[in-house]
Amino acid sequence: MSRTFNALNMAEGQIASLDERLLRRKLRTTESPCDTKARVDNRELKAFCSNDYLGLANHPALVAALAEGAKKYGVGSGASHLISGHSIAHDLLEKKLAAFESAHIPNTRALFFSTGYLANINAITGLARLAKQGEASIYSAKLNHASLIDGIRLASAQTKANVTLFDHQDLDSLENALKHDAHPLKLIVVDGVFSMDGDIAPVEKLLQIAEQYDVLLMVDDAHGFGVLGKHGHGILEQSNVHSERIIYIGTLGKAAGVGGAFICGAAPFIEWLIQKGRPYIYSTATPPAIAHTLLKSLEIIEGNEGIERRKKLNQLIEIWREEMTFSNWEKISSSTPIQPVILGSNANALAVAQLLDKAGYWIPAIRPPTVPVGSSRLRITFSANHSIDDLRELIQTLKGIEQRVEGGT
Ligand SMILES: Cc1ncc(COP(=O)(O)O)c(C=O)c1O
């Protein structure tokens, strides 16, 4: 048999194994803009699953800004930033993003990327290369997002960086490990808001530890940017921390409603990442029209409309926390728009997601490896565009489904 056939057999075998273990993921195609209602498979579903927390993904002012940006700058950048793809729209966006975090990182500069995945790979591999081979030590929170894990794996392969995992709710073990760590470059990497649990990293305490043991602190605030802090500047604003040791990552395809991401840090770090960050150097710049649209999104996030949208989100979160107390399903205490309901096995999570689908809701089952084995769940997320009635209807639907499932009917 030819090699190609072997590979095909392997692919089919692997997919069959995913099916058997209830781990195969299903791609669903939407026919409507991202909002609280989605048109999927010729049905309209109430969606509680996107990361469009502020409800900006289909905001008329952003739709208009994208059209205006395309008229002004065309639709493509044509090259990587360091060749000829860096436009005035990128420059203005980076200056505005730096201003967002400037109260928390002195001498700050920002670098824009097409995705958070790339920004994380760039930041971690680039920072690890500040040290000689084998001289970097990276501390990673156990529940960090896959893009951080992949960045750390790549940094470790490229630079022989030492990697230690820690529990973000028990920082004693982190401190103990740091006490005995003599590596010249040390870096803590942590999600700001844990993407599948919704809880917030103890940034003040982490920064204290970082100061004490001369460590850099990298915070991936993918789910906090736009959501946390009075002006939506994210976890650094909410925790009121300030340090040149902080490397901040914000993503722009979630609360900001568009796409892309940025790294913010003290200017010398950013200059180094421009010089040595391979994803930055070897990838085509995001279309400038996207950067132009994001400038409008930042204006909304920071202004009165953003403040009102965050108020609405917080109202929804409070109602959920108060009114879901009837449920015996395990919930993780979260003060963010990410509210997980833990159902345990893949089969349980899939069954509940299917009942929700029948009732007209789109809330997919989240399974390993995205979450630890045995903690498959619904990851319910809110948008400022959800009404209080939308939320109360969901709570009633969940109540009915829980009674049915737990009563065995
Ligand atoms: C915590 C976290 N970091 C990074 C990313 C990647 O960002 P992007 O979707 O812009 O690639 C995600 C995306 O889901 C995330 O949840």
The ligand as an SDF file (V2000), in Angstrom:
LIG
                    3D

 16 16  0  0  0  0  0  0  0  0999 V2000
   -7.0350   33.4110   26.9990 C   0  0  0  0  0  0  0  0  0  0  0  0
   -6.9110   33.4720   25.5010 C   0  0  0  0  0  0  0  0  0  0  0  0
   -5.7690   33.9120   24.9710 N   0  0  0  0  0  0  0  0  0  0  0  0
   -5.6070   33.9870   23.6410 C   0  0  0  0  0  0  0  0  0  0  0  0
   -6.5950   33.6250   22.7750 C   0  0  0  0  0  0  0  0  0  0  0  0
   -6.3610   33.6820   21.3040 C   0  0  0  0  0  0  0  0  0  0  0  0
   -6.8580   34.8680   20.7870 O   0  0  0  0  0  0  0  0  0  0  0  0
   -7.3360   34.9370   19.2630 P   0  0  0  0  0  0  0  0  0  0  0  0
   -8.6730   34.2840   19.2220 O   0  0  0  0  0  0  0  0  0  0  0  0
   -7.3520   36.3920   18.9470 O   0  0  0  0  0  0  0  0  0  0  0  0
   -6.3110   34.1780   18.4770 O   0  0  0  0  0  0  0  0  0  0  0  0
   -7.8130   33.1710   23.2830 C   0  0  0  0  0  0  0  0  0  0  0  0
   -8.8820   32.7880   22.3180 C   0  0  0  0  0  0  0  0  0  0  0  0
   -9.8160   32.1310   22.5520 O   0  0  0  0  0  0  0  0  0  0  0  0
   -7.9750   33.0900   24.6770 C   0  0  0  0  0  0  0  0  0  0  0  0
   -9.1130   32.6310   25.1990 O   0  0  0  0  0  0  0  0  0  0  0  0
  1  2  1  0
  2  3  1  0
  2 15  2  0
  3  4  2  0
  4  5  1  0
  5  6  1  0
  5 12  2  0
  6  7  1  0
  7  8  1  0
  8  9  2  0
  8 10  1  0
  8 11  1  0
 12 13  1  0
 12 15  1  0
 13 14  2  0
 15 16  1  0
M  END
$$$$
